Amino acid sequence: MLDYGVKGEEYMNNQINYESAPDEISKAITASTEIADFLPPPELLIPKEETTKITIALSKKSIDFLKDVSKKINVPYQQMIRKILDTYTEHYTK
């Protein structure tokens, strides 16, 4: 197991001198441009949508299948059903 204690923290705070890298790497890194972070914060990655609770009777075969898949991919089966219906709705409302 690696120890990233104080020594590791000091290393991470040191300025890295890329000029000591091989010539082609040094030139590429020195010439590169930092880009702005384009990802939204974690709380905005999956927007909360307005939902409505309903009661629906589905076939046992469909529910068993979705529950099996949901366990394998660790996603709630009701969320999978919602995504299936949303995808269908988006396709036919364009």
Phi, psi and omega in degrees: 000134181279145179255115179254040183293214185304319181301317179296319179296319178297319180299317182293335181272349181284146175287133180267132180260102183284346179296340179275358177282167175307148190309310184293326178287317179302314180296317181295317181291317181296324182277350184289159180241133178286134178257153180292149177292120184258358180275141176287162177296157184308322183291346179254001181295320178239099184294143178283125180256152175290132180236160176232129179281136177223167171248131183218142176258120179244160180294146178301321180301315180294314181296316179300317179298310183295323178294319178298312180296317183298324177294320181294323184256002175060049177230137178300136184295329178294326176294322177296316179299316179300317180295319178300313181293320178296318179297316178299314181297315179299320181298317186266001177253008179276000000 
